[in-house]
Amino acid sequence: MKAIHALALLGILGAVAVPLASARGGYRVQAIAQFKLPADQAGKPSITCQYCHQNPQGGASWNAFGENVRTQFFGEANKNIADALFLALKARKDSDGDGYDDVLEVVAFTQPGNKDSKPSVSKDTLEAELKAWGGVNRYKAKK
């Protein structure tokens, strides 16, 4: 009988954990799509949860860019993740202090929350590319 209760409890925990994991994974998927990030050579998403978090699997403890996104997400209007991602870029912060605004790091496909991941081209080059694409609004979520 104890085995049946244990299995039932595992089933309940699994039913709760899977949607939570999927929701978090949805944030990463949203960032990949919204920021137009390329896949790696194997066709897998080019970023892990470390784009915003300290840990590759996500969870508490965000990097500097993740804190910027969180501030937008839980701001006055309690926005959705798409709006929070866009507003984080629109703020034109340099979250990791490497000399490049977060939006320019997205243009260059580097990580805005990791000071060791910075563009290999000049800010002027990235600004010109961003301008040619219509500015920060390129990263506004489609409704």
N, C-alpha and C positions, 0 to 999 in steps of 0.2 A: 504494500500500500504506500509506503514511504517513497518508493521508486516512482509510482504514478504521480504523487504530489510533486516530486522533484522535477519530473518531466513537464508537468503542467506549468510549474513556476518558470522553467526554462523557456517554454513556449510563450508565456506572457512577457517575460523579459525580452525575448527576441522580437516579439511584435512591437514592443515599445522602442527598442534600440535601433531597429532597421529604419523606421521613418526618421529618427533623429539623425542617423548617419547619412541618410539620403538627403535630408534638408541641408546639412552642412556641405555635402558634396555638391549640392545645387549652387551654393555660393561660388565655389571654385569654377564650376561650369559656366555660371553667369559671367564671372570675371574673364574667362577665356574667350567667350563669345563677344562680350561687350568691348573688350580691349583688343579684339581681333588678333589674339596671340596665336602663333603658328604651332602646329604639332611638331614633335621631334622627328628624327629620321625614321623611327619605327611606326610613326603615325599616331603615337600616344600624346595626350595633352602635354604641353611643354612646361607646365608649372605644377607644383605640388601645393599643398595647403600653406607651405612656407612663404608663399607670395605675401600672405598677411599674418601668418602665425610663426612662432618660434619653432614649433614642432612640425615635421612633415605630415603628420596625421591630423593637424589642427588642434583644437582645444584651447583652453585658457593659456594665456601668455601670448600676446600678439607682438609682432615687430612694430617698428615706428609707422610704417604705412598702414598696417592693420589697425593701429590705434586711431589713425586719421579716419579710416573708413568707419570704425566703430563710433567715433564722435559724430560723424554724419548720420549714421544709422539710428543712433539713439538721441539725436538732436531734438530740437523743439517739435518738429512735425512727425517724429518717429517714422522715418522713411523706410521704404523697401530697399533691398540690397542693390538693385539696379540704380536707384537714385543716389544711394550712399556712395557707390563706386564712382559715379559721374561727379558728384559734388566734391569728392576727395581730390579728383584730378583738377576740377575747376578752381579749387582753392589755390592752386599753383604753389604748393608747399614742396620743400625738399625734405621729406620725412627722415631720410637716413643721413642727411648732412654731407652728401658726397659732391655737392656742387651742381647737381642736375635736379630740376623740378620733377616731381613724380610723373607728370604727364609726359615729359621728355623721355623719361625712362621707359614708359609704356611704348612710346613711338619707337625707341631703340630696342625694344624687347629685352630690357634688363629689369632687375627687380628693385622697385622703388623703396623697399624696406630693408635692403641689404647694401651697406656702404661698400662692400667688396665687389658688388655687381653694378658697374657703371658703364655708360656708353663709351665706345671707342672713337666716336666722332665728336666734333665740337657742338656746343650748345646752339651756335648760329645755324649750323647745318640742320639740326633737329627742329629748331624753331621754324626754319623755312619749309621743312617737310610737313610739319604740323599745320602751318598756314596754308600750304597747297591743298591739304585735305579738308580745309574748312575750320581749322582751329579745334579747340577742346570739344566743341559740339559733335565732332566725329565720334566721341565716346558716350554720347547721350543715348540712353536705352530707348529702343523703339517701342512705342506703345501699341 
